[in-house]
Amino acid sequence: METHDWEIKKLNLVYTNWNDNGFIPNGYDMFSDILFFDSNGFFSTYINHIEDVTQKKKFEITKQKINDINIDDTYFYAISHPNLRYNELSVNLNKLSKNVIDAVNTKKLYIVFMFEHESPTIEEFYSLLNAFKEIQIPLNKIILVNNNLKLQEYKNRFNTDIICLKTNFIDYSSTEVLNYLNFDFDTNKNGKFFMCRNRNIKNHRQSLILHFHLNSLLEDINYSLVPQYQYNEHDIHPYSNYFDNSVIQENLDLIYELNKQIKFDDYEKNEGVIDTNTLEFVFKEDGFFGNRVPEVMESFKNSYFNIITETQHESKNNSVHITEKTFRPFFYYQFPIFVASYHHIKFLKQEYDFDLFDDVINHSYDDEINDKIRMNMVVDEIKRINDNKSFYKNFYAENKDRFLRNRKILLDTVSIKKKKDFDFFWNLL
């Protein structure tokens, strides 16, 4: 692609440590025993992925030593770790390099905390905010990048100058992979009516599966539970927020079995997409882009409904975390049901113009803040739908255009949203 006539701005990344092999990812000044990532990847392969930017603009990304920055240019000291929570970061924030603190106060240097895959809670946000105040860093030189749709709400609530970006990284990166898959609308489904995929263990996921058992839904749900670690066999705590104690006590044997259960969905094991020894995904390579696709399309193709168990569910976290799980039913032409946090659907509608089939699916559970009641409402709706399979099969066949539209919205919108992230950093320079 010819870019000689494009407008170019320098995006200068700053580092405090380096060796003969090059620059060392930032973060080790505060935590020497965990693995940090070089944020250059986020900027070069996502933000600056110019094939997806329609306007003629791009960044020239440079790497600079902290001692070499001047007072005229703008710089970013970016720290990236996929799992380091804000409350953990707050504890060691006072170990931040003095050179960085001095440069933030005297030069055009921003500190950027990259947490693009995750959604910090409001308590974590508040703890980090206070930690910055203690080390006397101007909050308008701090940039928080994460996937929480309530991030701006947090900023407004605490009346802070801290700069916030709800990034669209997950929206774009997870959907870009799917772009290369051939998948057609098909009314000839021969699998179970519902599907429900579960990877990392969560209390609400474990409790939902217990609901499947107690409500005789197993014959109609192709579900998986392939955690990388399990609960203690006799641990009943995961269920305590979602069931009365009497129900838990009456079903202890079943709960103990679920706590040690590893279950592949009806297609994963035969396809060998998960290593049965390590429980790690065995990624398949396609012929286009070397895309790593950690799923079997038949799982989606053969079920009408996708029950999405999102990462966040507990209302106390006051967080809305829309991940690739939410997007899957729209790509694969399915009806969606969400087991997610309070107002997950509300924010999804604000961000995307998806058809959620409100005329035939009761999503009122989204307005219920009590986690237990919301879960029960979801299960009741699943049971109601399950009792009316013929209606939904006919509806599906007669409303192909609505499912096609959802897929188009997904594929069209993610690039537009990615551009917002590009513009965010462009406008800071």
N, C-alpha and C positions, 0 to 999 in steps of 0.2 A: 504494500500500500504506500503510495507516494504521500509524504508528509512534509515536503520542503516548504509548502506555503501555509502550514498550520501555525497557529499561535502557540507558543511554547513558554511555559513557566518552570523555573527550577523548584523542585521539591527536595529540600536538603534534609537528609536523615543524619542525626548526630549520635555518636557512640562515645562511651567513656573508656572502653577497653578494646584492645586489639593486640594481635601478635603477628608473627611472620606469615601466617596463613590468611590474614585479613582481619576484618572487624568481628568482634564477639558480640552476640545479642545482648541487649541491655537487660538489666534486672539482677545480675549477679552481685552487684554492690549491696543489695538488700537481702538476697537469698542465694547463698553459695552452693546449696545442696539440691536444687531443683533445676529442671531443664527449661530454659527459655528459648523462644523462637525469634528469628530475625524478622522484624516487621516489614522489611523490604519486600517480602513475598506478597503481603497484602497490597502494597502500593503498586508493585510492578506487574503482577499477574491478575489483579482484580481492578483496582482503581484505574490503572493506566492501560488496561486491555483495550487498545484503541479501535480494534475491529468493531467494538460495540458502541463507540461514541460517535454519534452522527454529526455533531458539530466539529469543526476543524480545530481541535484543541488537544494538547497532550502535555504531560509532565516530562521534564528531564530530571530523572531521579539521581541524586548524588549522595555519596556517603562522606561524612566529615568527622574529624576528630574534635572533641569538645574544646580543645585548646586552640583550634584553628578558626573558630567562628568569629564573624565580625559584627559590628553594631548595625549594619545597613540591611542585611538579608534576613529572611525568615527561616527558622529551623524547627525541626520536630525531633524531640527525644522520645522515641516510641518504645514501650515495654509490652511484650506480648507473651502471654501464657494462657493455654486453653482452659485450665482448671483452677487457677489461683483466685480465690474469692476475694472480694473487696475488704471484708473484715480481716482476712489473713494478711492482705497487703497493708492494711492500716497499722498493724502491729510493728512492722519493720520499715515503715515509711521514713522514720527519722534517720535511717541508714542511707538514704538517698545521697548520692555523691554531692559534696559541697560545691564542686565545679558546676554541676547542673543547677543547683539552687541559686548560685551566684548569677549564672547566665540567664536564668528565668527572670530574675529581678532587674538585670541591667541590659539585657539584649532581647531580641525578638525570638525567643525560644519558647516553644510550647512543649509541655509534657503530655504525651498521649498514652493512655492505658487501653491497650487493645484486648477486648474480651468478646470478639465478634461472634463466637459460637454460643455464648451463654447470656443469661438474663439475671443480673444481680437483684437482690431484694431491696426493699426500701430501707431496711435496717442496715444492710451492707453499704448502701449509698451514703447514709447518714454518718456511719463510722468513718468512711473514707473522707468525707467532707470535713469532719472534725480533725482528722489527722493532718490534713493539709493546712488547716488554720494554725495548728500547733507548731508547725515548722515554718510558718510565715511565708508561704508561697501565694502569690496573687491568684485567686481562683479563676480569673479570666484568662489565665495562661495554662489552664488544665483542660484537657479534652478527654472525655470518657466515650469510648466507642464500644457499644454492646448491642444485644438483640432484644432489649426490653422496650416494648411499645409504650410503657408508662414512664420512660426516662424523662421526657419533658415535663410530665406531671410532677415528678420528684423535684426537678429543678424549680418549678414554680412554687411548690409547697414550701420549700426551704428558702425561697427568695434568694437564690445564690447566683453568682456570676459565672459559675463553672460552665464550660461549654460541653454540650451533649450531642452525640450523634447516634440515633438508632440506625445502625447500619443495615443495609439490605444484602449483606454478603451471603447469608444462608439462602435467602430467596433466589438469588442469582446462581450461586455455585451449585446448589442441589438440582436446580431445574436445567442448567446448562448440560449436565450429564444426560438428563432424560431427552433432551432435544435430538439426540442421535439415535434414539430407539424407535423402531417401527412398531406402532401399536394402534390397531384399528378398533373402532366401535363394534362390539359383537354382542348380539342378544342371545347367542347360543352358549349359555354358561352352564357348566356341568359340575361346578364345585358347590361348596356350602354357601348359603345365602349371605352370610356375614363373614368378614375376615377381621382379624385383630392381631397386629404384630407388636411384640414386646421384646425389647432388648435389655437395656439397663434396668435393674430392679428398682421399683418405686412402690411406696405403700398403696397408692391408688391403683396401680396396675395389678398388684397382688390381690387387692380387695375386689377389683372388678372380676377377676378370674374366679374368685370364690363365689361371687354373684352368679356367674355362668353356671357353676355347679349347682348351687342352691335353687336356681330357677329353671333347671332342666333345659338349658339352652345349648349344651355342648354339641348336640347333633347338628346344629345349624350354624355353628361358628368355627371357622378355620382359624384357630389362634395359635400363637407361638409364645414361648417364654424361654429365652436363651440368654440368661444373665451371665456376666463374667464373674460374678460372685453371688452367693446365696445367703439368705437369712439363716440364723441358727434354727435348727429344725423345730425347736419348741418355743420359738419367739412368737407371741401373739400381738406384740405391740403394733406391727404394721396394719392390723385390722381394727384396732381399737377406736380409731376416728370414724370408721365407716359402718360398724356393726355394734348393736347392743351387746353387752357382756354375756347375756343369756344365750344369744345366737353363737357367740364364739365358743362358749363352754359346751354347747350341744354339738359342735362340729370340730372339736379339737383334733380328732384323728385325721379328718380331711385337711385341716390347716397344716398339720405336721407333714402330710404328704405334699401339699402344695409348696411348702417351704424348701423342700429338697428336689422339687420338680425341675426338669429341663425338658422342654417340649418344642420340637420343630414343627413348623406348619406343614400342611399336607403335601407341599411341593419342594420345600427346601432340602429335606434330607435326600430325596431321590436325585435331585439336581447336584448335590454335593457342594452347595453354595456356602455351607458352614462346616468347618473342620470339627468333627465330632470329638476329637481329643482336646483341642485347645479352645473350642467354642469361638474361634475367630472366623470372620468372614473370609472366604476364598473368592477374591474379586475376579470377575470375568472381564476380559479385554474385548472390545468391539473393534471393527475394522476401520473406524473413522479417526478417533481422537485419542485412542488408548484410554478411553474412559473406564473408570473402575465402577462397576454397577453392582452394589451389594444386595441384590434382590432377584427373585425369580418372578418374571412377568406373569406366569400362569397363576400365581397367588392372587393377583389383582384382576386378571382377565376373567376368572371363574367365580367371582363373588360380586353381588350387586351392591352391597353396603360395606363401607370401610369404617370400622370403629377405631378412631384415632385416640390413642392414649398419649397425650402430649407430655412433655417433660415436667411442666408445672401443673399443679392441681390445687395446692393448699392456699386458701384465701389469705392466710396470715402473711404470706410473702408479698402480697399486693403487687404481683408481677404478671405480665402477659408476655409469654415466650412462644412466638409462632415459629416453628421449625419446619424442616423438610417433610415431617410426618403429616402436617396439615395440608401440604400441597399435593400429596400423592393421589388422593381420590379425584382431584380435579384433572390431573394429567391422565389418569387411567379410567375416566368416564364412570365414576362411581357416585353413589349417594354417600354423603358424609354424616357421621355422628361423632361428636367430640367429647371425650372425657378429658377436660382441661380446666384451667383456672377460671374463676369468675370473670365474665365478660370477654372471654376469648373470642367468641363469635362477633360480639359488638365491635371489637377492634379489627377483626378480620374483614368485616364489612366496610369499615372506614378505609382500610388500606387497599382492598380489592373490590371489584364489582362482581364477585362470584354470585351465582345463583345457588342458594343453599336449600332450595326446594321447600321453602317455608309453607307452601300451600299443601304439602303432603307429609312434612316432617315437623314435629313439634319441638322446636329448639328452645322452648321457654326455660329449660334448665339453665341456660346461660345467664339468666337474671337472678339466679339463686346464689347467695353468697355463702350459705352454710354448705360445707363440703360434703357432709353426709347426705343431706337432703338432695343436693345437686346430683350426687352419684345415684341415689335412688330414683330420681326423675329420669336420668339417662337410661337406667335399667328398665324402668316401666315403659319408656318409649321403644326400646329394643323389643320388649315382649309384645307390645301392641303391633309393631311392624311385622314381627315374626308370625303373628296370627293372621296377617293379611298379605301373605307372600304373592298371591295371584294378582292382587291389585297392583303391587309395585313392579312385578314383572311386565304387566301390560303397560303400565305407565312408562317404564323404561323404554320399551319398544316404540311407543308412540311419541316420545319426546327426545328423540335423538339430537335434535338441533340444540337443546338446552345443555346437554352434556358436551357437545362439540364446542359450544360457545365458552363454557368454563375452561376448557383446555386452551382455547385461543387466548382468553384473558390472561391466563397464567403465563403463557409463553411470550405474549406481547408486553405484559406489564413489568416483568422482572428487569428487562433492559432499561425501561424508563426509570425504574427505581434505582438501578445501579448508577445511572447518570446523576441522580440526586447526591449520591455519595461522592462522585467525582466533583460535582459543583461545590459541595461543602468545603473540600480542601482547596479547590481553585479560588474560591472567594476569600480564603484566609491569606492568600498571597498577593 
